[in-house]
């Protein structure tokens, strides 16, 4: 089994970390992103994901400042996403200190953007975020964009394969149905995508207890697992999760 990664995620709005449920706006303030980043580095987090969930012009300037301060404050790699739609956006974020950049809605609107970005900056810098929602009629997961507000008609599994073919280095896979529910990752969804691509898949949406991480690495076949509220509100620490996984034979960093 390859080494598995634990990744805290920050949803950032107006310079603060917030958390909501299934993309709705019932937000709780979780603190300053740079201070949280330092705490998670001390706990042994492998990476971080910072998402600008408003991505307005003002949000972009705020976000670049947060990226610079995070790069100055911690030494673990971090990915930044939210409103990334041009090669210049990627260049600015990487220049500010991000290690990778997440692309979501812009990839759906213009798949060639992912191809161009991977060629220009290298696949290792490009993470494609896929928000998937179960469609009982089609018996498949559908790609959602605009923070889960708009359905695309695209199969999330086929879309992940296309993004890999276009040069994405990783898939950040969020279950719309499980996000913030704390009832566990969507194991079937994660497994289907993990089996369909050769690049790493980061599972997101649903972490509520330590066993959920074990399940998503074993049954879900994820390469990394992302969580937010259980870490932000100190229900668990990254160290707790890693110790639990090691005891059960999962190789973690």
Secondary structure, DSSP 4 states (H G I P E B T S, - for coil): -PPBEEEEEEEEETTEEEE-STT-S--EEEEEHHHHHHHHHHHT-SEEEEEESS--HHHHHHHHHHHHHHHHH--SEEEEESS--SHHHHHHHHHHT-SEEEE-HHHHH-THHHHHHHHHH-GGGEEEEEEEEEETTTTEEEEEETTTTEEEEEEHHHHHHHHHHTT-SEEEEEETTTTTT-S---HHHHHHHHHH-SSEEEEES---SHHHHHHHHHTS--SEEEESHHHHTTSS-HHHHHHHHHHTT--B-
